[in-house]
Amino acid sequence: MKKYLVLVTYLVVAVSSISFAAENAFLQFNSDVEKAYSAYRKALFQTNKKDAEKSGKANEMFIKQWKQIRQTYATKPPEVFSSDPKWESTLTSIEEIAQKSAGQITEGDLAEAHETLEAIRDELTELRKRNSVIVFSDHINNYHEVMEGLLEGGYTPDKLDAQTIDKLQGPISVLEYLAAAIKVNAPIKYRENQQYQQLEAGLFDSLEDLNKALESKDPASISKAINMLKPAYAKLFVNFG
């Protein structure tokens, strides 16, 4: 009986050690990606602002950090990604996209570079989806997708008749739901950060302003409020997305 208990204890400790190691490997990978993603967000933000110098510096920083990630994890992925057949090709593709955008930035084609860089966000999102992994950035990206759909609707005052205004409540309700998901899933380190608190509040304020504009039924106010969604989101994304 004593030998049995010793064996069981050994197995429990061994399994716990393996689980801890696997979790630690994922946390380290996620931390490395977060650092690189911070540079990526700045590159995306600066290309959108048409600042070639800052875009180039941020993009080069991302490339440098991502190369290190690829060298470290390409053949040794965290356990959660170990069965993904696209693991290595995804890491390589992300670096290639960044290199392509670097050339476009150098040529002064910042709008094209911005569109090119967007694909990196998609690659990372799909990587996590394939492996049932969810991080805070996914909640930020979900909000972005619906917001962009609304902005692309081209809701200028002349297009906002009574019927169109009524239909806007649907996507706005979805945005409110996604904003609530951002708030609930924000990491503790963000919740305790004063800047994050202010930017998150700004996101909610932009939605509140849009709801007030909808209640007024004033096309000019509604159009303006829709366009103000992006600045509020962009500030949160570039700093904490």
Secondary structure, 3 states (H helix, E strand, C coil): CHHHHHHHHHHHHHHHHHHHHHHHHHHHHHHHHHHHHHHHHHHHHHHHCCCHHHHHHHHHHHHHHHHHHHHHHCCCCCHHHCCCCCHHHHHHHHHHHHHHHHHHHHCCCHHHHHHHHHHHHHHHHHHHHHCCCCCHHHHHHHHHHHHHHHHCCCCCHHHCCHHHHHHCHHHHHHHHHHHHHHHHHCCHHHHCCHHHHHHHHHHHHHHHHHHHHHHHCCHHHHHHHHHCHHHHHHHHHHHHC
